């Protein structure tokens, strides 16, 4: 779905759910991957707290 009619080029953003960040974290390159995208990626407070809890609990995600 194209959203260009809803947002200007400088305002494009995608809301990512928890699974996106859970899958990016093990790559060790999450910041690089997100920076390479042509839009901002945002996360809800609830999803961010879930990712932080995984880090605090020491949950180890598999590397791909």
C-alpha positions as CSV (number, residue, x, y, z in Angstrom):
1,X,0.0,0.0,0.0
2,X,1.4,3.4,-0.9
3,X,1.0,6.2,1.6
4,X,2.5,9.0,-0.3
5,X,-0.8,10.8,-0.5
6,X,-1.1,10.6,3.3
7,X,2.3,11.9,4.3
8,X,5.0,14.1,2.7
9,X,8.3,12.5,1.7
10,X,10.0,13.8,4.9
11,X,7.3,12.4,7.2
12,X,7.1,8.8,6.0
13,X,7.2,6.3,8.9
14,X,6.3,2.7,9.4
15,X,5.1,1.3,12.8
16,X,6.9,-1.9,13.6
17,X,5.7,-4.5,16.0
18,X,7.7,-6.3,18.6
19,X,8.5,-9.2,16.3
20,X,10.4,-6.9,14.0
21,X,12.7,-5.8,16.7
22,X,13.0,-9.3,18.2
23,X,14.2,-10.5,14.8
24,X,16.5,-7.5,14.2
25,X,18.3,-7.6,17.6
26,X,20.2,-10.8,17.1
27,X,21.7,-9.5,13.8
28,X,23.9,-7.1,15.8
29,X,23.2,-4.6,13.0
30,X,19.7,-3.4,13.8
31,X,20.7,0.3,13.8
32,X,22.5,0.0,10.4
33,X,19.5,-1.9,8.9
34,X,17.0,0.7,10.2
35,X,19.2,3.6,9.1
36,X,19.3,2.2,5.5
37,X,15.6,2.2,5.1
38,X,14.0,5.1,3.2
39,X,11.6,5.8,6.0
40,X,11.5,6.1,9.8
41,X,10.6,3.1,11.8
42,X,8.8,3.7,15.0
43,X,7.7,1.3,17.8
44,X,4.9,1.6,20.3
45,X,5.6,2.0,24.0
46,X,4.2,-1.5,24.7
47,X,6.4,-3.1,22.0
48,X,9.5,-1.2,23.2
49,X,8.9,-2.4,26.8
50,X,8.6,-6.0,25.6
51,X,11.9,-5.8,23.8
52,X,13.5,-4.2,26.8
53,X,12.2,-6.9,29.1
54,X,13.7,-9.5,26.8
55,X,17.1,-7.8,27.2
56,X,16.7,-7.5,31.0
57,X,15.7,-11.2,31.3
58,X,18.7,-12.3,29.3
59,X,16.6,-14.0,26.7
60,X,18.9,-15.1,24.0
61,X,17.6,-14.9,20.5
62,X,19.0,-17.2,17.8
63,X,21.4,-15.7,15.3
64,X,20.5,-16.1,11.6
